[in-house]
């Protein structure tokens, strides 16, 4: 298979870093057509609607995806009905995980599980990447967000090889199949922002998940797809909505931001405009701090809250652009199109990693970027996202038990049932005496084993047995 050099951005990509094989040379995966695999985009027989398209009657302008796109005017009055699995390699270099958690806290979407797949394109485990997911979750917990709606991260694949038994892979299989059994018309959605090893491992565990999900995947044909066995499984067997380097517009100063919250200043360290609104949330809530927004910078992989990372956008944008420039993007957040179809105004079916994917293949203009802003800023800036349970109503206090609990000493606990009673009695009369006898013989022989003179060993052994009777 020929290598293809992916050149893009605004003429600023370092192409030597992104020269990748379209499909790996050593892949043993069977080549399938779209109609043979789970990534068939032509299952819906209605020719007026179809599985995907643009500007469908009764739906918002933009990309329509059957079973996902809500009727015009339904969102945000009604929450997105499809659950989301968020899977990324680290939680510090992007801001889309923050938006999803804010929306989940508000009840605008269901975040089924968060998965951390902390490996680089060579499959090398990164402890700091794994830690970043739990630092992020901790910030949510300390900010009054609803932990009933924001699940604690699960660890997925931590190496280059498939791992069908990881907690993340198990969660994929269980959640996808359980949801499909109840809602076959609404596929579960996956937001993929790193190597797709955990999802591909889940497919190897149970291939039946393939046609029951839609994967929103950024950079499958470059950085996030370089673990080729995994990205090939996903792109060849599942329906994928894809975006590449066009997704990361370059800005030279924060007052040029349109997708991300906008600052009125040219200084990345200044706080004005919408940044000032975010900074003021703690005052609106009557708190000394809001960790989700203003946790201080510690290091590159625990780089603080949402606002702190906005300030450092020009420093840690993955090398996408010139030094000092930043991304105007939720870099792994093309899943926002699920509730904001206007983000995609053009797309095409294109072969990526051997499978047919819906690909966003043009530079984001101001209309697209403002659509992204409309899909994110109202939720991240809503004070209710940081009130307990994501609402104005505090969580009710736990009811006192009907019968007050009293301490019972250990010797007073007895069993009188048919299961544990006989087990406890057998342990007391048979198992424990037998183990004591064995340990006495072993310990009694210890002086001889460690080299005591025979007479001294015999005397010590007799003394030991006399003391243990």
SVG drawing of the C-alpha trace seen along z (x, -y; Angstrom):
<svg xmlns="http://www.w3.org/2000/svg" viewBox="-41 -44 67 77">
<polyline fill="none" stroke="black" stroke-width="0.4" points="0.0,0.0 1.4,-3.4 2.1,-6.0 0.1,-9.2 1.4,-12.5 -1.3,-14.5 -0.6,-18.2 -3.0,-20.7 -3.8,-23.4 -3.0,-26.8 0.3,-25.8 1.8,-25.3 1.7,-21.5 5.1,-19.8 4.4,-17.1 7.3,-14.9 5.3,-14.2 2.2,-13.2 3.4,-10.9 1.4,-7.8 0.1,-4.8 -3.5,-4.9 -3.7,-1.3 -0.9,0.5 1.3,2.9 1.1,5.8 -2.6,5.7 -4.2,9.1 -7.8,7.8 -10.1,8.9 -11.0,6.1 -14.7,5.5 -17.0,3.4 -19.3,0.9 -22.3,3.2 -20.5,6.2 -19.4,4.3 -21.0,2.5 -20.1,-0.8 -22.9,-0.7 -24.4,-4.2 -27.3,-3.0 -29.5,-1.0 -32.4,-3.4 -34.7,-2.6 -36.4,-6.0 -34.9,-7.8 -36.1,-11.2 -34.3,-10.9 -31.6,-8.3 -28.9,-7.5 -27.3,-10.8 -27.4,-14.0 -28.0,-17.7 -31.0,-20.0 -33.6,-17.3 -37.2,-18.6 -38.2,-19.0 -34.6,-19.0 -32.1,-21.7 -29.9,-23.0 -26.7,-21.1 -25.6,-17.4 -28.5,-15.0 -27.6,-11.6 -30.4,-9.1 -31.2,-8.0 -29.1,-10.9 -30.3,-14.3 -33.2,-15.7 -36.2,-17.5 -35.8,-21.2 -36.4,-23.1 -36.2,-20.1 -32.7,-20.8 -31.8,-22.1 -35.4,-22.1 -35.1,-18.3 -31.8,-16.5 -29.9,-14.5 -31.5,-11.0 -28.4,-9.1 -25.9,-8.2 -22.3,-9.2 -19.1,-7.3 -16.1,-9.7 -12.8,-8.0 -9.5,-10.0 -5.8,-9.5 -5.5,-12.4 -7.8,-15.0 -5.5,-17.9 -4.8,-19.0 -8.4,-19.6 -11.5,-21.3 -14.3,-19.2 -14.4,-16.9 -15.2,-20.0 -18.2,-20.8 -19.6,-17.3 -19.3,-17.2 -21.0,-20.6 -23.8,-19.4 -24.2,-16.2 -24.4,-18.0 -27.2,-20.1 -29.0,-17.0 -28.7,-18.0 -27.0,-14.7 -26.3,-11.3 -22.6,-10.7 -22.6,-6.9 -19.0,-6.5 -15.6,-8.3 -12.7,-6.1 -9.0,-7.0 -6.9,-5.1 -3.5,-6.5 -1.2,-5.4 0.7,-7.3 0.7,-6.3 3.2,-3.6 1.1,-2.1 3.4,-3.3 1.7,-3.8 1.7,-7.3 1.0,-7.6 0.6,-11.3 -2.1,-11.0 -4.0,-8.5 -3.7,-10.8 -5.1,-13.7 -8.5,-12.0 -8.8,-11.6 -7.6,-15.2 -10.4,-16.3 -13.0,-14.2 -11.7,-15.6 -12.2,-19.1 -15.8,-18.2 -16.4,-16.8 -14.9,-19.8 -17.1,-22.2 -20.5,-21.0 -21.2,-19.2 -23.6,-16.2 -21.6,-13.0 -24.7,-11.1 -24.5,-12.3 -20.7,-12.4 -19.2,-8.9 -15.7,-8.3 -13.2,-7.5 -12.5,-3.8 -9.1,-2.7 -9.0,-1.2 -6.1,0.3 -2.7,-0.6 -0.5,1.0 0.0,1.6 -1.8,4.9 -5.5,5.7 -6.9,5.9 -10.5,7.2 -10.5,7.6 -9.8,4.0 -12.5,2.2 -13.0,-0.1 -13.5,2.6 -16.0,4.4 -17.9,1.2 -18.1,0.6 -19.6,4.1 -22.0,4.0 -23.3,0.5 -23.7,0.8 -25.6,4.1 -27.8,3.0 -28.7,-0.3 -29.4,1.3 -31.7,3.9 -34.0,1.1 -33.5,-1.5 -32.5,0.2 -33.5,-3.0 -31.0,-5.2 -27.3,-4.2 -25.0,-4.8 -22.4,-7.6 -18.7,-7.4 -16.5,-10.5 -13.0,-9.3 -10.1,-11.7 -7.1,-9.3 -5.9,-5.9 -9.0,-3.7 -7.4,-0.6 -10.1,-0.2 -13.0,-0.4 -11.2,2.0 -10.5,4.4 -14.2,4.3 -15.0,5.2 -12.7,8.2 -14.4,9.2 -17.9,9.0 -18.2,8.0 -21.9,7.6 -21.4,4.0 -20.2,2.8 -23.5,1.7 -24.9,0.4 -22.7,-2.7 -21.7,-5.8 -18.1,-6.9 -17.2,-10.6 -13.5,-10.3 -10.9,-13.1 -7.7,-12.4 -8.2,-8.7 -6.0,-9.1 -3.1,-10.8 -2.1,-11.0 -5.1,-9.4 -5.1,-6.5 -1.4,-5.6 -2.1,-2.5 -3.3,-1.0 -4.8,2.3 -7.2,0.4 -8.2,-2.5 -8.7,0.1 -11.0,2.2 -13.1,-0.9 -13.2,-2.5 -13.8,0.7 -16.5,2.1 -18.3,-0.8 -20.1,-4.0 -17.6,-6.9 -18.1,-10.6 -14.6,-12.0 -12.7,-15.2 -9.1,-16.0 -6.8,-19.1 -9.4,-21.4 -10.9,-21.1 -8.2,-23.2 -8.3,-26.8 -5.3,-28.9 -5.6,-32.2 -2.9,-34.5 -4.6,-36.1 -7.6,-35.4 -9.7,-38.2 -9.8,-36.2 -11.5,-33.2 -15.0,-32.3 -15.6,-28.7 -14.0,-28.9 -15.1,-31.6 -13.8,-34.9 -11.5,-37.3 -11.6,-41.0 -7.9,-41.4 -4.9,-40.4 -3.1,-39.2 -3.4,-35.5 -3.0,-36.3 -5.7,-39.0 -9.2,-38.1 -12.0,-40.0 -15.1,-39.4 -16.5,-35.8 -13.4,-34.8 -14.4,-37.4 -17.9,-35.8 -16.3,-32.4 -14.0,-33.9 -17.0,-35.5 -18.9,-32.3 -17.5,-31.7 -18.9,-35.1 -22.3,-34.3 -22.2,-31.0 -21.0,-32.8 -17.8,-30.7 -14.2,-31.6 -13.2,-29.4 -14.6,-27.2 -11.9,-24.5 -13.5,-23.4 -12.7,-26.9 -9.8,-28.3 -7.7,-25.5 -4.1,-26.7 -1.6,-25.3 0.6,-22.6 2.2,-21.0 1.5,-20.2 -0.8,-17.2 -2.4,-18.8 -2.7,-22.2 -5.6,-23.5 -9.2,-24.4 -11.0,-25.3 -10.1,-29.0 -6.5,-28.2 -6.2,-26.0 -7.8,-28.7 -5.0,-31.0 -2.4,-28.3 -4.0,-27.3 -1.2,-29.0 1.4,-26.9 -0.2,-23.5 -2.0,-23.0 -0.1,-19.9 2.2,-21.7 -0.7,-22.3 0.4,-25.8 3.1,-28.5 4.6,-29.2 2.4,-31.6 -0.7,-30.8 -3.6,-28.9 -6.4,-26.5 -9.9,-27.9 -11.4,-24.5 -12.7,-21.9 -10.0,-19.7 -11.5,-16.3 -15.1,-17.6 -16.7,-16.8 -19.4,-14.9 -20.9,-18.4 -22.5,-17.9 -24.9,-15.4 -26.8,-18.4 -25.5,-21.2 -25.9,-20.0 -24.8,-23.4 -21.2,-22.6 -21.0,-20.4 -22.3,-22.2 -20.4,-19.9 -19.1,-16.4 -18.4,-13.3 -18.0,-9.6 -14.3,-9.0 -12.0,-6.0 -10.1,-6.3 -8.2,-3.3 -9.9,-1.0 -13.4,-2.0 -16.0,-4.4 -16.5,-7.3 -18.4,-10.6 -15.6,-13.1 -15.6,-16.8 -13.1,-18.0 -13.0,-21.8 -11.6,-24.6 -14.0,-25.8 -15.2,-29.3 -16.8,-31.8 -20.3,-30.3 -19.0,-26.8 -17.1,-28.3 -20.0,-30.3 -22.1,-27.1 -19.5,-25.3 -19.7,-28.3 -23.5,-28.0 -23.2,-24.3 -20.8,-24.8 -20.5,-28.2 -24.1,-28.4 -23.5,-25.2 -20.0,-25.8 -21.0,-29.3 -24.3,-28.3 -24.0,-28.5 -26.5,-25.7 -23.9,-23.3 -21.9,-23.8 -24.8,-23.6 -25.4,-20.2 -27.3,-17.9 -26.9,-20.6 -30.1,-22.3 -31.3,-25.1 -32.8,-22.6 -30.2,-21.3 -29.9,-17.6 -32.3,-16.6 -30.7,-15.5 -30.6,-11.7 -33.5,-10.5 -32.7,-9.3 -33.0,-5.5 -36.2,-4.2 -34.3,-2.4 -31.2,-4.1 -28.1,-2.0 -26.2,-0.7 -22.7,0.6 -22.4,4.4 -19.2,5.9 -17.5,8.6 -17.9,11.4 -21.6,10.7 -22.1,11.6 -23.4,15.1 -24.8,17.0 -27.9,19.2 -28.8,19.7 -28.4,22.8 -25.6,21.4 -23.0,19.5 -23.7,21.2 -22.3,24.6 -19.4,23.0 -18.3,21.0 -18.7,24.1 -16.7,26.3 -13.9,23.6 -13.8,23.6 -13.7,27.3 -11.8,28.6 -10.1,26.0 -8.5,23.8 -7.2,26.6 -5.7,28.3 -3.9,25.1 -2.6,24.5 -1.2,28.1 0.5,27.6 2.0,24.3 3.2,25.7 5.0,28.5 6.7,26.1 7.6,23.6 8.8,26.3 11.2,27.6 12.5,24.1 15.5,24.3 16.8,27.4 16.2,25.8 18.2,22.7 21.2,24.7 20.9,24.8 23.1,27.6 21.1,30.8 20.8,30.6 19.9,26.9 17.4,27.5 15.8,30.4 15.5,28.3 14.1,25.3 11.5,27.6 10.3,29.1 10.0,25.7 8.1,24.4 5.6,27.4 5.2,26.9 4.4,23.2 1.9,23.8 -0.1,26.5"/>
</svg>
